Amino acid sequence: MSTISSASTTALAIWPATGLDHAAVLAERIRAAVEGHVFATGVTHTISAGLAELLPGEAADTILARVDQGLYLAKDGGRNRVAAA
């Protein structure tokens, strides 16, 4: 599970049957693609992403809090990063 946040947008991606290591690879590919793309407005953008893997019996609010924690780790680490919590 990953959240991707921008100054005005937050998105949540849920990747079933995907371990944390693979989710990190996917999120990093997305991050790099966004960073390298010049949008129609002529500007570039970056993203920060927080990741967490659902633990057995974990409640939705708990994993979402961990994903959010990962997002803030990414932002605190300099933004334009992927971080797991």
C-alpha positions, 0 to 999 in steps of 0.5 A: 500500500502506498500513498502519493501526495503532492501540494494539492493531491493525495492518492492511495494505491493498493497493490494486492499480493505485492510484498513491500520490496516489490511495492518499493520498486513499483513506487520508485518507478512511478516516482522516477517517471514523474520526475523525468516527465515534462508536463503540458504546462512545461513544468516538472513535478516530483512525488513523495511516497509512503509504503507499508505492507498489511500485517495479519489482522491489521486494521485499515486505520492502523495500516493507513497510519503507517503509510502516512508515517512513511510519507512523512519520512519521505518528505522529511528525508528531502522529498521526492523519495519513497519510504517505508514505515 
